[in-house]
């Protein structure tokens, strides 16, 4: 059995696009996936199943979710191997974490047409992209320089809208479910 991670974009935010995790688990089980586990309410799912190309898996999940819940939800999927490689690379090893530092991973559905020169940062230095690898942007937000998360807008401008972001702590918790 192959293991996968699916990251749903833009659900359960401000009472919009409500997708109860218990219902999502049932849906994936009805599609033939096994050992379905969810994390938090933001659409993080770990599950097992037969080998399937990632792009076909994403489309299958998006189609089923829209049919079940009545609205489209972008899904970005990764294999467990892809996620394990990310953990092993320890992408934030060089970052001194303080109460104002936020560590983010942004997962892209497809290879961007253009990748900015990296490292990259906003004019005020509050948001920095440390690296890009394997459809994943590794970034840091320094709240001591800004109180806003405009870094997410910068990511969409640089990499497009087929992207979803999770903080490093959430990604580590996803890893514990693999």
C-alpha positions as CSV (number, residue, x, y, z in Angstrom):
1,X,0.0,0.0,0.0
2,X,1.2,3.5,-0.9
3,X,0.8,6.4,1.5
4,X,-0.2,9.9,0.5
5,X,-0.8,13.3,1.9
6,X,-3.6,15.5,0.6
7,X,-3.7,19.2,1.5
8,X,-7.0,21.0,0.8
9,X,-6.9,24.7,0.0
10,X,-9.2,27.3,1.5
11,X,-11.7,25.2,3.5
12,X,-13.2,25.9,6.9
13,X,-12.0,29.5,6.9
14,X,-14.3,32.1,8.4
15,X,-17.3,29.8,8.2
16,X,-16.9,29.3,4.4
17,X,-16.4,26.2,2.4
18,X,-17.2,23.9,5.4
19,X,-15.8,20.5,5.1
20,X,-16.1,18.5,8.3
21,X,-13.1,16.2,8.8
22,X,-15.2,13.2,9.8
23,X,-17.2,13.6,6.5
24,X,-13.9,14.0,4.6
25,X,-12.6,10.8,6.1
26,X,-15.8,8.9,5.2
27,X,-15.6,10.2,1.6
28,X,-12.0,9.0,1.2
29,X,-12.9,5.6,2.6
30,X,-15.8,5.4,0.2
31,X,-13.3,6.0,-2.7
32,X,-11.3,2.9,-1.6
33,X,-8.6,4.6,0.4
34,X,-7.5,3.0,3.7
35,X,-6.2,4.2,7.1
36,X,-7.5,7.7,6.5
37,X,-6.4,10.2,9.1
38,X,-7.0,14.0,9.3
39,X,-5.1,16.7,11.2
40,X,-6.7,19.9,12.3
41,X,-9.7,21.4,10.6
42,X,-7.8,22.9,7.7
43,X,-7.8,19.9,5.3
44,X,-4.7,17.8,6.0
45,X,-5.3,14.2,5.2
46,X,-3.0,11.1,5.3
47,X,-4.2,7.9,3.7
48,X,-3.1,4.7,2.0
49,X,-4.1,3.2,-1.3
50,X,-3.0,1.7,-4.6
51,X,-0.3,3.4,-6.6
52,X,-1.7,6.3,-8.6
53,X,0.0,9.2,-10.3
54,X,-0.2,12.4,-8.1
55,X,-2.0,14.5,-10.7
56,X,-4.7,11.8,-11.2
57,X,-5.1,11.5,-7.4
58,X,-5.6,15.2,-7.0
59,X,-8.2,15.3,-9.8
60,X,-10.0,12.2,-8.3
61,X,-10.2,13.9,-4.8
62,X,-11.2,17.3,-6.2
63,X,-14.0,15.7,-8.3
64,X,-15.3,13.7,-5.3
65,X,-15.1,16.6,-2.8
66,X,-17.0,19.0,-5.2
67,X,-19.7,16.3,-5.7
68,X,-20.0,15.6,-2.0
69,X,-19.8,19.2,-0.6
70,X,-21.2,21.2,-3.5
71,X,-18.2,23.5,-4.2
72,X,-14.7,23.2,-5.7
73,X,-11.8,22.6,-3.4
74,X,-8.2,22.6,-4.8
75,X,-6.2,19.6,-3.6
76,X,-2.5,19.3,-3.6
77,X,-1.2,15.8,-2.9
78,X,2.2,14.4,-2.1
79,X,3.6,10.9,-1.7
80,X,4.9,9.8,1.7
81,X,8.4,9.5,0.2
82,X,8.2,13.2,-1.0
83,X,7.1,14.3,2.5
84,X,9.8,12.1,4.3
85,X,12.5,13.6,2.1
86,X,11.3,17.1,3.1
87,X,11.5,16.2,6.8
88,X,15.0,14.7,6.4
89,X,16.3,17.8,4.6
90,X,15.5,19.9,7.7
91,X,14.8,23.0,5.6
92,X,14.8,25.4,8.6
93,X,18.0,24.1,10.3
94,X,19.8,27.5,9.9
95,X,16.9,29.6,11.2
96,X,16.9,30.9,14.7
97,X,13.3,30.5,15.9
98,X,11.9,33.2,18.2
99,X,8.4,34.1,19.2
100,X,8.2,36.4,16.1
101,X,9.4,33.8,13.5
102,X,7.0,31.7,11.5
103,X,8.2,28.9,9.3
104,X,6.2,28.0,6.3
105,X,6.0,25.4,3.5
106,X,4.0,26.2,0.5
107,X,3.0,23.3,-1.7
108,X,2.6,23.9,-5.4
109,X,0.4,21.7,-7.7
110,X,2.6,22.2,-10.8
111,X,6.1,23.5,-11.6
112,X,5.9,27.3,-11.9
113,X,6.6,28.9,-15.3
114,X,9.3,31.0,-13.7
115,X,11.1,30.7,-10.3
116,X,12.3,34.0,-8.8
117,X,16.0,34.3,-7.8
118,X,16.3,32.6,-4.5
119,X,16.8,33.6,-1.7
120,X,14.1,36.2,-2.2
121,X,12.6,38.7,0.3
122,X,10.0,41.5,0.5
123,X,11.3,45.1,0.5
124,X,10.9,45.3,4.3
125,X,12.7,41.9,4.8
126,X,9.8,40.5,6.8
127,X,9.1,37.7,4.4
128,X,11.9,35.6,2.9
129,X,11.9,32.6,0.6
130,X,14.8,30.5,1.6
131,X,14.5,27.8,-1.1
132,X,12.4,26.0,-3.7
133,X,12.6,22.3,-4.2
134,X,10.3,19.6,-5.5
135,X,7.2,21.8,-5.9
136,X,7.7,23.2,-2.4
137,X,8.6,26.8,-1.3
138,X,10.4,27.1,2.0
139,X,9.8,30.5,3.6
140,X,10.1,32.5,6.8
141,X,7.9,35.3,8.1
142,X,9.4,37.7,10.8
143,X,6.5,39.3,12.7
144,X,8.9,41.7,14.5
145,X,9.1,43.5,11.1
146,X,5.5,43.2,10.1
147,X,2.2,42.3,11.7
148,X,0.7,41.2,8.4
149,X,1.0,38.0,6.5
150,X,1.3,39.7,3.1
151,X,3.9,37.0,2.4
152,X,1.1,34.8,1.2
153,X,0.1,37.4,-1.3
154,X,3.7,37.6,-2.5
155,X,3.8,33.8,-2.9
156,X,0.7,33.8,-5.1
157,X,2.1,36.6,-7.2
158,X,5.4,34.7,-7.6
159,X,4.1,31.2,-8.0
160,X,0.4,31.4,-8.9
161,X,-2.8,30.4,-7.1
162,X,-2.3,26.6,-7.3
163,X,-0.6,26.7,-4.0
164,X,-1.4,26.0,-0.3
165,X,0.7,26.9,2.7
166,X,1.2,25.1,6.1
167,X,3.3,26.1,9.0
168,X,6.3,23.8,9.8
169,X,4.7,22.6,13.0
170,X,1.6,21.4,11.1
171,X,3.8,19.6,8.5
172,X,5.8,17.9,11.3
173,X,2.5,16.7,12.8
174,X,1.4,15.4,9.4
175,X,4.7,13.5,9.3
176,X,3.8,11.7,12.5
177,X,0.7,10.4,10.8
178,X,2.6,8.8,8.0
